[in-house]
Amino acid sequence: MVRILGISGSLRAASLNTALLKAAQALAGADMALEAATLHGIPLYDGDVEQAEGAPAAVRALKDRMLASDGLLLVSPEYNNGIPGVFKNAVDWLSRPTPGLADVFRDRPLALIGASPGGFGTTLAQAHWLPVLRTLGARQWNGGRLMVSRAQAAFAADGSLQDEAVKRQLGDFLQGFAAFVATSKRR
Ligand SMILES: Cc1cc2nc3c(=O)[nH]c(=O)nc-3n(C[C@H](O)[C@H](O)[C@H](O)COP(=O)(O)O)c2cc1C
């Protein structure tokens, strides 16, 4: 059994990316416990606040959840062909050292998925994540890719995933990632 923490990079209640993360939770096999986290409560990065007070409570709490997991699933929207500022800002906070805590990204198995109403389904945002994740030293799984395009049609009004092809792709993606995380755990 591997423990994965999924993080949605959108704050919207009706977020397609949070819906994708919920769909992943519903599809996760018996070999994977997938918890969901959001970025609510994380303030804008401010080096003065960091120096005076350390990591804000919301950052610290997310770090604790990341460290309790065996791997991370980032569910990223795409804004202006890149990483949304909300998500990058959170990762910038999370990348900062906290005394007494291990690095939350280095050597941590990680996979990336995303959904957008457009025709390319976060392709460019996912490409923009690559140098960031390399810098953080995460162990990114590249054995599968999942970009949900025309995502409004893929999800029903209640947010559940209704597109059977996407369900299959997501199930396969999760299976591959779970196997990768399990192998990384044994190393
Ligand atoms: C500032 C902004 C820029 C956007 N740029 C893109 C884009 O470059 N590519 C794209 O596919 N969608 C783009 N979108 C549309 C988002 O994919 C869409 O709003 C999506 O629903 C956001 O994810 P969420 O539903 O998880 O909140 C943009 C939306 C916003 C607000």
The ligand as an ORCA input file, in Angstrom:
! r2SCAN-3c Opt
* xyz 0 1
  C      -5.918     33.793    -15.904
  C      -6.370     32.577    -16.672
  C      -5.613     32.140    -17.729
  C      -5.978     30.976    -18.419
  N      -5.152     30.500    -19.409
  C      -5.408     29.278    -19.934
  C      -4.473     28.654    -20.810
  O      -3.438     29.182    -21.133
  N      -4.745     27.412    -21.283
  C      -5.900     26.755    -20.938
  O      -6.089     25.635    -21.372
  N      -6.819     27.333    -20.115
  C      -6.586     28.560    -19.607
  N      -7.473     29.142    -18.745
  C      -8.739     28.471    -18.477
  C      -8.593     27.479    -17.367
  O      -8.057     26.278    -17.878
  C      -9.955     27.237    -16.738
  O     -10.388     28.427    -16.113
  C      -9.937     26.099    -15.767
  O     -11.270     25.792    -15.425
  C      -9.099     26.417    -14.543
  O      -8.954     25.287    -13.734
  P      -9.973     24.955    -12.536
  O     -11.295     24.604    -13.194
  O      -9.362     23.765    -11.869
  O     -10.100     26.149    -11.672
  C      -7.146     30.304    -18.053
  C      -7.939     30.787    -16.999
  C      -7.534     31.896    -16.299
  C      -8.363     32.382    -15.119
*
